[in-house]
Amino acid sequence: MKRILFSVILAFGLTSACGGDGDPTPLEACQETGVLLCGYYYECLSEANRDLLNLPPTEEECVDDNDARCQLNNDLCPDDRWHGDAADECIDAYTGLSCSEAQDVANN
């Protein structure tokens, strides 16, 4: 259930970036957000909490799983509607989170 939530958070955040031109691409934004979140999950959460979220055993596998989901959902936002600036804002929101903030993201 939480793994599905993780995917929904990424998809919602990135599809909300539709609306114009800009960088990064939808795929790059999805992958970058996944790298950030997986990093927090394996730095900040206990193994037991990661198990509750149904996360894979390693951060690398988490990133690989996320990349696969990003590839599958790459067409969520057509290029002519993509707004990279909004994606950058989403990525920036995940950059520099404390472990407490990362745990809140994981638990919501």
Buried (B, 14 or more C-beta within 10 A) or exposed (E): EBBEBBBEBBBEBBBBBBEEEBEBBBBBBBBBBBBBBBBBBBEBBEEEBBEBBEBBEEBEEBBBBBBEBBEEBEEBBEEEBBBBEBBBEBBEBBEEBEEEBBBEBBEE
